């Protein structure tokens, strides 16, 4: 059956965003340090449409490629889609992701504001869901068919799905950084969530820890 | 030069002991789940003097053996040494560890109560240090010579050494468990501590993440 999966970078002290998050700096102070292992990778540059052929290949490459395999639909929170304040009228704001977003699949955006679907180039259509996380998952599963549903974030959405017991697999990319404050992924989830370790991949500047949620 | 090293088991949500710690249950509710990967190992049974030859060998075995290699002295907190209330008179309380403790080296116990050194079998002598973490480290380094100093815990002692910038290497054994509360190792350390990932070892039910503190 189709699985609900997500991946996120986490500091060794458990933060997925640094302190003092704001609209201008949603990742918080120091939060960009969580992703420094990712940016040099050839696979990252390719997914984000860089024209050049450069970039590194290391043990993280296959992990990152795996995140985009077998994905039939994507769920994301409102802040992952685009800025909170945009021109929502005749010239609707089209999100952070450009005309050809890297999803190439239906994307279900959790929001409080109903809106018509927005079809982009390359197979990405944004659907705006106002009925909560369970409805978004139902619609995403229906769109994904036999393929998986990828939870793109942000952290508060991932936490909601974890708390509701709806996540099947998660991969935490643990970086050797202490942020000392900010937003924690696993606060408030609690001991009732049972996890099974699937694998660990050591890579330069990061270790990827993958878990299955046991039922 | 002699390094100050420690290892500790940590839940995926960052706890090294569960909630509701007490004198009777210093590891807190659910805290024993942090160590379930350890108990079946042959190396653990051997170190703790079990007579039988049984036990498992897996990828954790070499990691655990490494914790006892090249150790010239040990530092521990008062609660690691023994119960808080013991018969301290003519028949002094001799700690949790039995007549032949598994350290086979000088052990420096941080305490507020001065006491004569206590020599046990097998090369372990407990020294009681009332002058704080830096003095304990100086004395342990002097005793260790070229060998390393192992910080045996508990968590609050490890946190004090981390916060003081005195730790050289640490290995966190991350278990696929959420405790949802308790004592966190890395709270209050903050972003100024710079870490370098040395290695990651995937093993059944745990991943061992080893870091060097960068100066």
Interface residues (C-beta under 8 A of the other chain):
Chain A: X12 X13 X14 X30 X172 X174 X176 X177 X178 X179 X180 X184 X186 X187 X188 X189 X190 X191 X193 X195 X196 X197 X199 X200 X201 X202 X205 X206 X207 X209 X211
Chain B: X12 X13 X14 X30 X172 X174 X176 X177 X178 X179 X180 X184 X186 X187 X188 X189 X190 X191 X193 X195 X196 X197 X199 X200 X201 X202 X205 X206 X207 X209 X211
